[in-house]
Amino acid sequence: MFGSLIATGNQSQAFKDDKVKEMITKARSIIGHFSHSTSSNKALGRLLEQRVAVQACLPRITCKAELTTEEWIMMEKVVNILRYFEEATKSINKSTATLSDAIN
């Protein structure tokens, strides 16, 4: 499902998918227990980096959200896609950026 939306170039529809929304809501709940982050991409990336530790402590904390294996995989895909947008944003926000940088 999610992979087919990405493969067909329909990324905007993929992020409207209820399963993606549910995964992000659960991830934000877990992240909110540990810290507050303003960037979903950075927060999801950090959560993926700390997956083993997070899964180990979830049963011992008051956070009620728990991500399924499918949601962790989906999170990896979302982070990979968002990485392109982050790189593009950084590129066009440089003080030396040109119109050519924004178009490429």
Buried (B, 14 or more C-beta within 10 A) or exposed (E): EBEEBBEEEEBEEBBEBEBBEBBBEBBBBBBEBBEEBEEBBBBBBBBBEBEEEBEEBBEEEEBEBEBEEEBBBBBBBBBEBBEEEBEEEEEBEEEEEEEEEEEE
